[in-house]
């Protein structure tokens, strides 16, 4: 026997994300994030439909603590993740961006200028 559903109803199940009650207070951050940044990051993950499980949180904290040793602030790391639409990150990604930025700055500052004051691109 086949049941019919109302035209305004669907057989699909709900895909709502359950509220995530994981608190950064339970995590072992060396440098805890500010409450505002943490709430923004949780909202970011929710919008990506990437539930922050206990395991994912532990891995994230581990990577953030490693990045803190390189001089990165926890709030800056989480803000960069949101800016670049990342669910998480690797320390090497941050170091690579830092290297690329420093290389570009060095290239710009060491380029010779022409007499009119314009920067010479190739040459």
MOPAC internal coordinates of N, CA, C and O (Angstrom, degrees):
PM7 1SCF
backbone

  N    0.0000 0     0.00 0     0.00 0    0    0    0
  C    1.4400 1     0.00 0     0.00 0    1    0    0
  C    1.5303 1   109.08 1     0.00 0    2    1    0
  O    1.2310 1   120.26 1   -51.55 1    3    2    1
  N    1.3040 1   117.12 1   128.45 1    3    2    1
  C    1.4531 1   123.28 1  -179.67 1    5    3    2
  C    1.5210 1   108.61 1   -97.67 1    6    5    3
  O    1.2310 1   121.35 1   -51.62 1    7    6    5
  N    1.3085 1   115.02 1   128.38 1    7    6    5
  C    1.4625 1   118.40 1   177.40 1    9    7    6
  C    1.5170 1   108.60 1   -93.08 1   10    9    7
  O    1.2310 1   121.41 1   -36.53 1   11   10    9
  N    1.2814 1   114.92 1   143.47 1   11   10    9
  C    1.4549 1   119.96 1   178.68 1   13   11   10
  C    1.5221 1   108.34 1  -101.99 1   14   13   11
  O    1.2310 1   121.90 1   -33.99 1   15   14   13
  N    1.3056 1   113.97 1   146.01 1   15   14   13
  C    1.4564 1   117.29 1   177.20 1   17   15   14
  C    1.5175 1   108.69 1  -107.43 1   18   17   15
  O    1.2310 1   121.87 1   -22.09 1   19   18   17
  N    1.2759 1   114.02 1   157.91 1   19   18   17
  C    1.4606 1   121.37 1   178.63 1   21   19   18
  C    1.5247 1   108.61 1   -61.02 1   22   21   19
  O    1.2310 1   118.77 1   -34.41 1   23   22   21
  N    1.3415 1   119.95 1   145.59 1   23   22   21
  C    1.4689 1   121.32 1  -178.40 1   25   23   22
  C    1.5252 1   114.06 1   -56.94 1   26   25   23
  O    1.2310 1   119.70 1   153.50 1   27   26   25
  N    1.3121 1   118.18 1   -26.50 1   27   26   25
  C    1.4620 1   121.05 1   179.96 1   29   27   26
  C    1.5243 1   112.78 1   -90.95 1   30   29   27
  O    1.2310 1   120.29 1  -177.22 1   31   30   29
  N    1.3253 1   117.06 1     2.78 1   31   30   29
  C    1.4571 1   120.82 1  -179.37 1   33   31   30
  C    1.5203 1   109.96 1  -110.48 1   34   33   31
  O    1.2310 1   121.23 1   -15.08 1   35   34   33
  N    1.2957 1   115.25 1   164.92 1   35   34   33
  C    1.4518 1   121.04 1   179.81 1   37   35   34
  C    1.5189 1   108.52 1  -135.08 1   38   37   35
  O    1.2310 1   121.19 1   -26.72 1   39   38   37
  N    1.3127 1   115.32 1   153.28 1   39   38   37
  C    1.4565 1   119.84 1   175.65 1   41   39   38
  C    1.5291 1   111.62 1   -79.88 1   42   41   39
  O    1.2310 1   120.85 1   170.91 1   43   42   41
  N    1.3091 1   115.98 1    -9.09 1   43   42   41
  C    1.4624 1   119.96 1  -178.90 1   45   43   42
  C    1.5196 1   110.60 1   -64.13 1   46   45   43
  O    1.2310 1   122.01 1   -31.73 1   47   46   45
  N    1.2942 1   113.76 1   148.27 1   47   46   45
  C    1.4593 1   119.03 1   175.70 1   49   47   46
  C    1.5160 1   109.37 1   -87.04 1   50   49   47
  O    1.2310 1   121.07 1   -17.23 1   51   50   49
  N    1.2738 1   115.55 1   162.77 1   51   50   49
  C    1.4585 1   120.77 1   179.45 1   53   51   50
  C    1.5276 1   109.72 1   -70.70 1   54   53   51
  O    1.2310 1   120.95 1   -40.98 1   55   54   53
  N    1.3180 1   115.78 1   139.02 1   55   54   53
  C    1.4579 1   120.77 1   177.62 1   57   55   54
  C    1.5228 1   110.46 1  -113.23 1   58   57   55
  O    1.2310 1   121.20 1  -153.88 1   59   58   57
  N    1.3015 1   115.30 1    26.12 1   59   58   57
  C    1.4599 1   119.39 1   178.67 1   61   59   58
  C    1.5216 1   109.26 1   -68.53 1   62   61   59
  O    1.2310 1   121.62 1   -36.81 1   63   62   61
  N    1.3044 1   114.51 1   143.19 1   63   62   61
  C    1.4591 1   120.02 1   177.13 1   65   63   62
  C    1.5201 1   108.09 1   -87.68 1   66   65   63
  O    1.2310 1   121.51 1   -50.87 1   67   66   65
  N    1.3008 1   114.71 1   129.13 1   67   66   65
  C    1.4585 1   119.57 1   178.72 1   69   67   66
  C    1.5249 1   109.22 1   -69.16 1   70   69   67
  O    1.2310 1   120.31 1   -33.08 1   71   70   69
  N    1.3182 1   117.02 1   146.92 1   71   70   69
  C    1.4625 1   118.50 1   178.21 1   73   71   70
  C    1.5219 1   110.44 1   -58.36 1   74   73   71
  O    1.2310 1   121.61 1   -39.17 1   75   74   73
  N    1.2933 1   114.52 1   140.83 1   75   74   73
  C    1.4503 1   120.14 1  -177.77 1   77   75   74
  C    1.5250 1   108.57 1   -97.86 1   78   77   75
  O    1.2310 1   120.79 1   -62.32 1   79   78   77
  N    1.3063 1   116.10 1   117.68 1   79   78   77
  C    1.4613 1   120.37 1  -176.21 1   81   79   78
  C    1.5203 1   112.93 1   -97.62 1   82   81   79
  O    1.2310 1   120.48 1  -167.63 1   83   82   81
  N    1.3305 1   116.68 1    12.37 1   83   82   81
  C    1.4547 1   119.11 1   179.53 1   85   83   82
  C    1.5208 1   108.74 1   -70.37 1   86   85   83
  O    1.2310 1   120.81 1   -52.73 1   87   86   85
  N    1.2757 1   116.06 1   127.27 1   87   86   85
  C    1.4617 1   121.68 1  -178.04 1   89   87   86
  C    1.5201 1   109.70 1  -107.80 1   90   89   87
  O    1.2310 1   120.98 1   -37.47 1   91   90   89
  N    1.3282 1   115.73 1   142.53 1   91   90   89
  C    1.4660 1   117.30 1   177.85 1   93   91   90
  C    1.5157 1   111.44 1   -70.62 1   94   93   91
  O    1.2310 1   119.84 1   169.33 1   95   94   93
  N    1.3225 1   117.90 1   -10.67 1   95   94   93
  C    1.4616 1   120.66 1   178.04 1   97   95   94
  C    1.5273 1   110.82 1   -68.56 1   98   97   95
  O    1.2310 1   120.78 1   153.42 1   99   98   97
  N    1.3462 1   116.11 1   -26.58 1   99   98   97
  C    1.4591 1   119.43 1   178.08 1  101   99   98
  C    1.5243 1   111.34 1   -82.53 1  102  101   99
  O    1.2310 1   120.51 1   159.67 1  103  102  101
  N    1.3077 1   116.64 1   -20.33 1  103  102  101
  C    1.4576 1   120.77 1  -179.50 1  105  103  102
  C    1.5253 1   109.69 1   -78.45 1  106  105  103
  O    1.2310 1   121.15 1   -20.89 1  107  106  105
  N    1.2982 1   115.41 1   159.11 1  107  106  105
  C    1.4633 1   120.13 1  -177.39 1  109  107  106
  C    1.5270 1   110.76 1  -105.04 1  110  109  107
  O    1.2310 1   121.09 1  -117.59 1  111  110  109
  N    1.3331 1   115.51 1    62.41 1  111  110  109
  C    1.4566 1   120.77 1   175.71 1  113  111  110
  C    1.5245 1   109.10 1   -69.86 1  114  113  111
  O    1.2310 1   120.09 1   -45.11 1  115  114  113
  N    1.3205 1   117.44 1   134.89 1  115  114  113
  C    1.4597 1   121.13 1   171.40 1  117  115  114
  C    1.5228 1   107.94 1   -69.51 1  118  117  115
  O    1.2310 1   121.02 1   139.00 1  119  118  117
  N    1.3253 1   115.65 1   -41.00 1  119  118  117
  C    1.4677 1   122.87 1   178.99 1  121  119  118
  C    1.5377 1   106.49 1  -126.39 1  122  121  119
  O    1.2310 1   119.31 1   -86.58 1  123  122  121
  N    1.3298 1   118.92 1    93.42 1  123  122  121
  C    1.4706 1   120.59 1  -175.83 1  125  123  122
  C    1.5264 1   112.39 1   -61.25 1  126  125  123
  O    1.2310 1   120.53 1   -33.34 1  127  126  125
  N    1.3346 1   116.60 1   146.66 1  127  126  125
  C    1.4684 1   119.76 1   176.50 1  129  127  126
  C    1.5204 1   110.67 1   -74.05 1  130  129  127
  O    1.2310 1   120.91 1   -19.79 1  131  130  129
  N    1.3180 1   115.86 1   160.21 1  131  130  129
  C    1.4612 1   119.41 1   174.29 1  133  131  130
  C    1.5287 1   108.23 1   -69.29 1  134  133  131
  O    1.2310 1   120.82 1   -25.77 1  135  134  133
  N    1.3076 1   116.04 1   154.23 1  135  134  133
  C    1.4664 1   121.40 1  -178.58 1  137  135  134
  C    1.5265 1   110.62 1   -58.44 1  138  137  135
  O    1.2310 1   120.00 1   138.64 1  139  138  137
  N    1.3211 1   117.61 1   -41.36 1  139  138  137
  C    1.4619 1   122.01 1  -177.98 1  141  139  138
  C    1.5300 1   111.60 1   -63.81 1  142  141  139
  O    1.2310 1   120.33 1   132.64 1  143  142  141
  N    1.3270 1   116.97 1   -47.36 1  143  142  141
  C    1.4700 1   121.28 1   179.54 1  145  143  142
  C    1.5247 1   109.92 1   -63.81 1  146  145  143
  O    1.2310 1   120.44 1   138.69 1  147  146  145
  N    1.3339 1   116.77 1   -41.31 1  147  146  145
  C    1.4641 1   119.94 1  -179.28 1  149  147  146
  C    1.5290 1   110.84 1   -63.03 1  150  149  147
  O    1.2310 1   120.09 1   136.29 1  151  150  149
  N    1.3256 1   117.43 1   -43.71 1  151  150  149
  C    1.4637 1   120.48 1   178.47 1  153  151  150
  C    1.5274 1   110.70 1   -63.58 1  154  153  151
  O    1.2310 1   120.51 1   139.84 1  155  154  153
  N    1.3290 1   116.62 1   -40.16 1  155  154  153
  C    1.4681 1   120.44 1   176.92 1  157  155  154
  C    1.5255 1   110.96 1   -62.52 1  158  157  155
  O    1.2310 1   120.67 1   139.09 1  159  158  157
  N    1.3387 1   116.32 1   -40.91 1  159  158  157
  C    1.4685 1   120.19 1  -179.76 1  161  159  158
  C    1.5276 1   110.80 1   -66.10 1  162  161  159
  O    1.2310 1   120.40 1   138.23 1  163  162  161
  N    1.3298 1   116.84 1   -41.77 1  163  162  161
  C    1.4677 1   119.54 1   177.28 1  165  163  162
  C    1.5275 1   110.84 1   -62.35 1  166  165  163
  O    1.2310 1   120.29 1   139.71 1  167  166  165
  N    1.3191 1   117.05 1   -40.29 1  167  166  165
  C    1.4694 1   121.47 1   176.89 1  169  167  166
  C    1.5307 1   110.18 1   -63.95 1  170  169  167
  O    1.2310 1   120.54 1   139.47 1  171  170  169
  N    1.3191 1   116.57 1   -40.53 1  171  170  169
  C    1.4673 1   121.95 1   177.36 1  173  171  170
  C    1.5280 1   110.17 1   -59.00 1  174  173  171
  O    1.2310 1   120.44 1   131.98 1  175  174  173
  N    1.3216 1   116.77 1   -48.02 1  175  174  173
  C    1.4719 1   120.76 1   179.34 1  177  175  174
  C    1.5231 1   110.51 1   -63.67 1  178  177  175
  O    1.2310 1   120.39 1   140.39 1  179  178  177
  N    1.3179 1   116.86 1   -39.61 1  179  178  177
  C    1.4611 1   120.86 1   179.42 1  181  179  178
  C    1.5238 1   110.25 1   -62.54 1  182  181  179
  O    1.2310 1   120.33 1   136.85 1  183  182  181
  N    1.3331 1   116.97 1   -43.15 1  183  182  181
  C    1.4653 1   120.87 1   179.10 1  185  183  182
  C    1.5206 1   111.96 1   -64.90 1  186  185  183
  O    1.2310 1   120.15 1   150.75 1  187  186  185
  N    1.3174 1   117.31 1   -29.25 1  187  186  185
  C    1.4593 1   121.71 1   177.47 1  189  187  186
  C    1.5293 1   111.28 1   -83.69 1  190  189  187
  O    1.2310 1   120.85 1   176.10 1  191  190  189
  N    1.3154 1   115.97 1    -3.90 1  191  190  189
  C    1.4663 1   122.69 1  -176.40 1  193  191  190
  C    1.5270 1   110.67 1    59.14 1  194  193  191
  O    1.2310 1   121.44 1  -138.87 1  195  194  193
  N    1.3083 1   114.84 1    41.13 1  195  194  193
  C    1.4633 1   122.71 1   179.44 1  197  195  194
  C    1.5242 1   107.95 1  -117.23 1  198  197  195
  O    1.2310 1   120.83 1   -89.87 1  199  198  197
  N    1.3067 1   116.03 1    90.13 1  199  198  197
  C    1.4583 1   120.92 1  -177.83 1  201  199  198
  C    1.5270 1   110.06 1   -59.50 1  202  201  199
  O    1.2310 1   121.03 1   -45.22 1  203  202  201
  N    1.3075 1   115.63 1   134.78 1  203  202  201
  C    1.4597 1   120.84 1   178.71 1  205  203  202
  C    1.5252 1   108.11 1   -91.12 1  206  205  203
  O    1.2310 1   121.23 1   -84.64 1  207  206  205
  N    1.3160 1   115.25 1    95.36 1  207  206  205
  C    1.4603 1   120.96 1   179.75 1  209  207  206
  C    1.5222 1   109.70 1   -79.68 1  210  209  207
  O    1.2310 1   121.01 1    -9.10 1  211  210  209
  N    1.3045 1   115.68 1   170.90 1  211  210  209
  C    1.4658 1   120.42 1   178.02 1  213  211  210
  C    1.5320 1   110.53 1   -60.54 1  214  213  211
  O    1.2310 1   120.62 1   139.34 1  215  214  213
  N    1.3315 1   116.41 1   -40.66 1  215  214  213
  C    1.4672 1   120.67 1   178.93 1  217  215  214
  C    1.5193 1   111.00 1   -64.90 1  218  217  215
  O    1.2310 1   120.41 1   133.94 1  219  218  217
  N    1.3283 1   116.82 1   -46.06 1  219  218  217
  C    1.4666 1   120.69 1   179.33 1  221  219  218
  C    1.5261 1   110.42 1   -62.23 1  222  221  219
  O    1.2310 1   120.27 1   140.31 1  223  222  221
  N    1.3238 1   117.08 1   -39.69 1  223  222  221
  C    1.4625 1   120.98 1   178.46 1  225  223  222
  C    1.5238 1   110.69 1   -63.17 1  226  225  223
  O    1.2310 1   120.39 1   135.31 1  227  226  225
  N    1.3283 1   116.86 1   -44.69 1  227  226  225
  C    1.4660 1   120.01 1  -179.93 1  229  227  226
  C    1.5232 1   111.42 1   -61.22 1  230  229  227
  O    1.2310 1   120.36 1   138.58 1  231  230  229
  N    1.3346 1   116.93 1   -41.42 1  231  230  229
  C    1.4726 1   120.49 1   178.28 1  233  231  230
  C    1.5284 1   110.76 1   -66.59 1  234  233  231
  O    1.2310 1   120.61 1   138.62 1  235  234  233
  N    1.3253 1   116.45 1   -41.38 1  235  234  233
  C    1.4620 1   120.88 1   179.11 1  237  235  234
  C    1.5258 1   110.40 1   -61.12 1  238  237  235
  O    1.2310 1   120.64 1   133.84 1  239  238  237
  N    1.3221 1   116.38 1   -46.16 1  239  238  237
  C    1.4702 1   121.43 1   179.89 1  241  239  238
  C    1.5285 1   110.08 1   -61.70 1  242  241  239
  O    1.2310 1   120.47 1   138.50 1  243  242  241
  N    1.3168 1   116.71 1   -41.50 1  243  242  241
  C    1.4625 1   121.25 1   179.17 1  245  243  242
  C    1.5312 1   110.56 1   -59.99 1  246  245  243
  O    1.2310 1   120.14 1   135.84 1  247  246  245
  N    1.3240 1   117.33 1   -44.16 1  247  246  245
  C    1.4655 1   121.35 1  -179.21 1  249  247  246
  C    1.5332 1   111.47 1   -71.40 1  250  249  247
  O    1.2310 1   120.59 1   142.54 1  251  250  249
  N    1.3253 1   116.48 1   -37.46 1  251  250  249
  C    1.4677 1   119.49 1   177.50 1  253  251  250
  C    1.5238 1   110.36 1   -65.70 1  254  253  251
  O    1.2310 1   120.27 1   137.50 1  255  254  253
  N    1.3300 1   117.09 1   -42.50 1  255  254  253
  C    1.4637 1   120.04 1   178.74 1  257  255  254
  C    1.5292 1   111.05 1   -61.92 1  258  257  255
  O    1.2310 1   120.32 1   142.49 1  259  258  257
  N    1.3365 1   116.99 1   -37.51 1  259  258  257
  C    1.4696 1   120.52 1   176.91 1  261  259  258
  C    1.5262 1   110.26 1   -65.91 1  262  261  259
  O    1.2310 1   120.17 1   139.05 1  263  262  261
  N    1.3264 1   117.28 1   -40.95 1  263  262  261
  C    1.4685 1   121.25 1   179.71 1  265  263  262
  C    1.5257 1   111.15 1   -67.92 1  266  265  263
  O    1.2310 1   120.18 1   147.61 1  267  266  265
  N    1.3332 1   117.26 1   -32.39 1  267  266  265
  C    1.4696 1   120.62 1   176.60 1  269  267  266
  C    1.5249 1   110.93 1   -58.98 1  270  269  267
  O    1.2310 1   120.30 1   146.03 1  271  270  269
  N    1.3328 1   117.02 1   -33.97 1  271  270  269
  C    1.4682 1   121.25 1   179.27 1  273  271  270
  C    1.5249 1   111.62 1   -66.76 1  274  273  271
  O    1.2310 1   120.30 1   156.22 1  275  274  273
  N    1.3396 1   117.04 1   -23.78 1  275  274  273
  C    1.4662 1   121.83 1   177.43 1  277  275  274
  C    1.5248 1   111.63 1   -89.50 1  278  277  275
  O    1.2310 1   120.54 1  -177.25 1  279  278  277
  N    1.3341 1   116.58 1     2.75 1  279  278  277
  C    1.4583 1   120.31 1   176.67 1  281  279  278
  C    1.5197 1   114.99 1    97.12 1  282  281  279
  O    1.2310 1   119.83 1  -172.97 1  283  282  281
  N    1.3216 1   117.93 1     7.03 1  283  282  281
  C    1.4608 1   120.80 1   178.56 1  285  283  282
  C    1.5247 1   109.72 1   -86.24 1  286  285  283
  O    1.2310 1   120.34 1   -44.20 1  287  286  285
  N    1.3186 1   116.96 1   135.80 1  287  286  285
  C    1.4659 1   122.26 1   177.63 1  289  287  286
  C    1.5268 1   109.06 1   -83.15 1  290  289  287
  O    1.2310 1   120.52 1   -35.90 1  291  290  289
  N    1.3137 1   116.61 1   144.10 1  291  290  289
  C    1.4618 1   121.77 1  -178.43 1  293  291  290
  C    1.5229 1   111.55 1   -57.93 1  294  293  291
  O    1.2310 1   119.94 1   134.80 1  295  294  293
  N    1.3255 1   117.71 1   -45.20 1  295  294  293
  C    1.4695 1   120.21 1   179.36 1  297  295  294
  C    1.5214 1   111.20 1   -60.97 1  298  297  295
  O    1.2310 1   120.37 1   140.58 1  299  298  297
  N    1.3300 1   116.90 1   -39.42 1  299  298  297
  C    1.4676 1   120.50 1   179.37 1  301  299  298
  C    1.5249 1   111.44 1   -66.29 1  302  301  299
  O    1.2310 1   120.32 1   141.66 1  303  302  301
  N    1.3206 1   117.00 1   -38.34 1  303  302  301
  C    1.4662 1   121.09 1   179.02 1  305  303  302
  C    1.5201 1   110.09 1   -63.71 1  306  305  303
  O    1.2310 1   120.37 1   130.99 1  307  306  305
  N    1.3293 1   116.89 1   -49.01 1  307  306  305
  C    1.4656 1   120.26 1  -179.00 1  309  307  306
  C    1.5259 1   111.07 1   -65.39 1  310  309  307
  O    1.2310 1   120.13 1   142.42 1  311  310  309
  N    1.3271 1   117.35 1   -37.58 1  311  310  309
  C    1.4665 1   120.67 1   177.43 1  313  311  310
  C    1.5261 1   110.44 1   -64.21 1  314  313  311
  O    1.2310 1   120.10 1   139.86 1  315  314  313
  N    1.3246 1   117.41 1   -40.14 1  315  314  313
  C    1.4707 1   121.74 1   178.09 1  317  315  314
  C    1.5302 1   110.46 1   -64.75 1  318  317  315
  O    1.2310 1   120.62 1   140.27 1  319  318  317
  N    1.3191 1   116.42 1   -39.73 1  319  318  317
  C    1.4701 1   120.24 1   176.78 1  321  319  318
  C    1.5239 1   110.72 1   -59.92 1  322  321  319
  O    1.2310 1   120.57 1   136.60 1  323  322  321
  N    1.3186 1   116.51 1   -43.40 1  323  322  321
  C    1.4677 1   120.19 1  -179.88 1  325  323  322
  C    1.5234 1   110.66 1   -69.28 1  326  325  323
  O    1.2310 1   120.40 1   138.05 1  327  326  325
  N    1.3238 1   116.84 1   -41.95 1  327  326  325
  C    1.4589 1   121.39 1  -179.51 1  329  327  326
  C    1.5244 1   111.33 1   -60.70 1  330  329  327
  O    1.2310 1   120.47 1   139.13 1  331  330  329
  N    1.3213 1   116.71 1   -40.87 1  331  330  329
  C    1.4626 1   121.53 1  -177.46 1  333  331  330
  C    1.5279 1   112.69 1   -92.61 1  334  333  331
  O    1.2310 1   120.75 1  -176.53 1  335  334  333
  N    1.3323 1   116.17 1     3.47 1  335  334  333
  C    1.4619 1   122.55 1   178.17 1  337  335  334
  C    1.5303 1   112.05 1    63.32 1  338  337  335
  O    1.2310 1   120.86 1  -143.04 1  339  338  337
  N    1.3309 1   115.96 1    36.96 1  339  338  337
  C    1.4554 1   121.63 1   178.11 1  341  339  338
  C    1.5232 1   109.30 1   -90.64 1  342  341  339
  O    1.2310 1   120.27 1   -33.62 1  343  342  341
  N    1.3351 1   117.09 1   146.38 1  343  342  341
  C    1.4524 1   121.75 1   171.69 1  345  343  342
  C    1.5241 1   110.09 1   -79.84 1  346  345  343
  O    1.2310 1   120.66 1   147.00 1  347  346  345
  N    1.2970 1   116.35 1   -33.00 1  347  346  345
  C    1.4512 1   123.69 1   179.77 1  349  347  346
  C    1.5148 1   106.98 1  -150.03 1  350  349  347
  O    1.2310 1   120.35 1    23.96 1  351  350  349
  N    1.3175 1   116.93 1  -156.04 1  351  350  349
  C    1.4589 1   118.94 1  -179.72 1  353  351  350
  C    1.5178 1   110.26 1  -165.30 1  354  353  351
  O    1.2310 1   121.54 1   -11.95 1  355  354  353
  N    1.2989 1   114.65 1   168.05 1  355  354  353
  C    1.4576 1   123.72 1   172.03 1  357  355  354
  C    1.5276 1   107.21 1  -121.12 1  358  357  355
  O    1.2310 1   120.46 1   -34.96 1  359  358  357
  N    1.3005 1   116.73 1   145.04 1  359  358  357
  C    1.4598 1   120.95 1   179.02 1  361  359  358
  C    1.5259 1   109.48 1   -59.21 1  362  361  359
  O    1.2310 1   120.42 1   142.59 1  363  362  361
  N    1.3275 1   116.80 1   -37.41 1  363  362  361
  C    1.4667 1   120.53 1  -178.59 1  365  363  362
  C    1.5254 1   111.53 1   -61.28 1  366  365  363
  O    1.2310 1   119.83 1   149.50 1  367  366  365
  N    1.3391 1   117.93 1   -30.50 1  367  366  365
  C    1.4687 1   120.11 1   178.18 1  369  367  366
  C    1.5226 1   109.86 1   -64.75 1  370  369  367
  O    1.2310 1   120.68 1   138.09 1  371  370  369
  N    1.3162 1   116.31 1   -41.91 1  371  370  369
  C    1.4623 1   120.51 1   179.95 1  373  371  370
  C    1.5232 1   110.74 1   -68.47 1  374  373  371
  O    1.2310 1   120.58 1   138.10 1  375  374  373
  N    1.3237 1   116.50 1   -41.90 1  375  374  373
  C    1.4625 1   120.40 1   179.68 1  377  375  374
  C    1.5271 1   110.72 1   -65.74 1  378  377  375
  O    1.2310 1   120.21 1   142.25 1  379  378  377
  N    1.3321 1   117.21 1   -37.75 1  379  378  377
  C    1.4633 1   121.13 1   178.85 1  381  379  378
  C    1.5260 1   110.29 1   -64.58 1  382  381  379
  O    1.2310 1   120.18 1   136.17 1  383  382  381
  N    1.3199 1   117.26 1   -43.83 1  383  382  381
  C    1.4668 1   121.35 1   178.01 1  385  383  382
  C    1.5291 1   110.19 1   -63.03 1  386  385  383
  O    1.2310 1   120.49 1   140.08 1  387  386  385
  N    1.3301 1   116.67 1   -39.92 1  387  386  385
  C    1.4619 1   121.22 1   179.06 1  389  387  386
  C    1.5316 1   109.90 1   -63.57 1  390  389  387
  O    1.2310 1   120.33 1   136.64 1  391  390  389
  N    1.3371 1   116.98 1   -43.36 1  391  390  389
  C    1.4642 1   121.32 1   179.30 1  393  391  390
  C    1.5232 1   110.46 1   -64.19 1  394  393  391
  O    1.2310 1   120.25 1   135.40 1  395  394  393
  N    1.3412 1   117.12 1   -44.60 1  395  394  393
  C    1.4651 1   120.64 1   179.92 1  397  395  394
  C    1.5264 1   110.79 1   -62.46 1  398  397  395
  O    1.2310 1   120.29 1   137.73 1  399  398  397
  N    1.3230 1   117.05 1   -42.27 1  399  398  397
  C    1.4592 1   121.37 1   179.92 1  401  399  398
  C    1.5296 1   110.58 1   -63.87 1  402  401  399
  O    1.2310 1   120.14 1   135.57 1  403  402  401
  N    1.3323 1   117.34 1   -44.43 1  403  402  401
  C    1.4599 1   121.01 1   179.54 1  405  403  402
  C    1.5236 1   111.51 1   -65.85 1  406  405  403
  O    1.2310 1   119.82 1   142.57 1  407  406  405
  N    1.3354 1   117.95 1   -37.43 1  407  406  405
  C    1.4633 1   121.34 1   177.88 1  409  407  406
  C    1.5158 1   110.58 1   -64.46 1  410  409  407
  O    1.2310 1   120.27 1   137.97 1  411  410  409
  N    1.3269 1   117.09 1   -42.03 1  411  410  409
  C    1.4584 1   121.27 1   179.57 1  413  411  410
  C    1.5283 1   110.61 1   -64.92 1  414  413  411
  O    1.2310 1   120.40 1   137.27 1  415  414  413
  N    1.3213 1   116.84 1   -42.73 1  415  414  413
  C    1.4679 1   120.81 1   178.91 1  417  415  414
  C    1.5271 1   110.02 1   -62.20 1  418  417  415
  O    1.2310 1   120.15 1   135.76 1  419  418  417
  N    1.3340 1   117.33 1   -44.24 1  419  418  417
  C    1.4654 1   120.65 1   178.73 1  421  419  418
  C    1.5192 1   111.25 1   -63.05 1  422  421  419
  O    1.2310 1   120.29 1   139.24 1  423  422  421
  N    1.3234 1   117.05 1   -40.76 1  423  422  421
  C    1.4631 1   120.84 1  -179.85 1  425  423  422
  C    1.5250 1   110.94 1   -64.18 1  426  425  423
  O    1.2310 1   120.39 1   136.71 1  427  426  425
  N    1.3056 1   116.87 1   -43.29 1  427  426  425
  C    1.4670 1   121.05 1  -178.83 1  429  427  426
  C    1.5271 1   110.88 1   -66.68 1  430  429  427
  O    1.2310 1   120.29 1   138.04 1  431  430  429
  N    1.3190 1   117.06 1   -41.96 1  431  430  429
  C    1.4683 1   119.53 1  -176.18 1  433  431  430
  C    1.5197 1   113.16 1   -76.65 1  434  433  431
  O    1.2310 1   119.45 1   161.39 1  435  434  433
  N    1.3273 1   118.65 1   -18.61 1  435  434  433
  C    1.4672 1   120.33 1  -179.20 1  437  435  434
  C    1.5183 1   113.21 1  -101.37 1  438  437  435
  O    1.2310 1   119.28 1   179.09 1  439  438  437
  N    1.3252 1   118.98 1    -0.91 1  439  438  437
  C    1.4675 1   121.27 1   177.96 1  441  439  438
  C    1.5250 1   109.92 1   -70.66 1  442  441  439
  O    1.2310 1   120.68 1   -42.38 1  443  442  441
  N    1.3549 1   116.31 1   137.62 1  443  442  441
  C    1.4679 1   118.01 1   175.62 1  445  443  442
  C    1.5217 1   110.51 1   -73.91 1  446  445  443
  O    1.2310 1   120.79 1   -30.75 1  447  446  445
  N    1.3031 1   116.10 1   149.25 1  447  446  445
  C    1.4645 1   121.11 1   177.85 1  449  447  446
  C    1.5177 1   108.95 1  -101.76 1  450  449  447
  O    1.2310 1   120.28 1   -27.96 1  451  450  449
  N    1.3259 1   117.07 1   152.04 1  451  450  449
  C    1.4634 1   120.63 1   175.08 1  453  451  450
  C    1.5228 1   108.46 1   -87.08 1  454  453  451
  O    1.2310 1   119.62 1   -10.12 1  455  454  453
  N    1.3226 1   118.34 1   169.88 1  455  454  453
  C    1.4727 1   120.33 1  -175.85 1  457  455  454
  C    1.5189 1   114.44 1   -59.81 1  458  457  455
  O    1.2310 1   119.75 1   152.02 1  459  458  457
  N    1.3255 1   118.09 1   -27.98 1  459  458  457
  C    1.4624 1   119.75 1  -179.89 1  461  459  458
  C    1.5259 1   111.85 1   -77.11 1  462  461  459
  O    1.2310 1   120.31 1   172.83 1  463  462  461
  N    1.3218 1   117.01 1    -7.17 1  463  462  461
  C    1.4555 1   120.27 1   177.89 1  465  463  462
  C    1.5145 1   114.38 1    94.23 1  466  465  463
  O    1.2310 1   119.99 1  -178.26 1  467  466  465
  N    1.3418 1   117.63 1     1.74 1  467  466  465
  C    1.4548 1   120.16 1   177.85 1  469  467  466
  C    1.5220 1   109.39 1   -85.47 1  470  469  467
  O    1.2310 1   120.51 1   -33.46 1  471  470  469
  N    1.2889 1   116.64 1   146.54 1  471  470  469
  C    1.4585 1   120.82 1   178.87 1  473  471  470
  C    1.5184 1   108.50 1   -73.96 1  474  473  471
  O    1.2310 1   120.44 1   -46.70 1  475  474  473
  N    1.3355 1   116.76 1   133.30 1  475  474  473
  C    1.4597 1   122.18 1   177.64 1  477  475  474
  C    1.5173 1   107.59 1   -85.96 1  478  477  475
  O    1.2310 1   120.45 1   -57.49 1  479  478  477
  N    1.3387 1   116.75 1   122.51 1  479  478  477
  C    1.4604 1   120.97 1  -176.37 1  481  479  478
  C    1.5269 1   111.27 1   -78.27 1  482  481  479
  O    1.2310 1   119.68 1   125.13 1  483  482  481
  N    1.3133 1   118.22 1   -54.87 1  483  482  481
  C    1.4625 1   121.51 1  -177.20 1  485  483  482
  C    1.5186 1   110.07 1  -118.50 1  486  485  483
  O    1.2310 1   121.30 1  -107.97 1  487  486  485
  N    1.2397 1   115.13 1    72.03 1  487  486  485
  C    1.3548 1   110.93 1   174.71 1  489  487  486
  C    1.3708 1   135.37 1   153.11 1  490  489  487
  O    1.2310 1   120.10 1   180.00 1  491  490  489

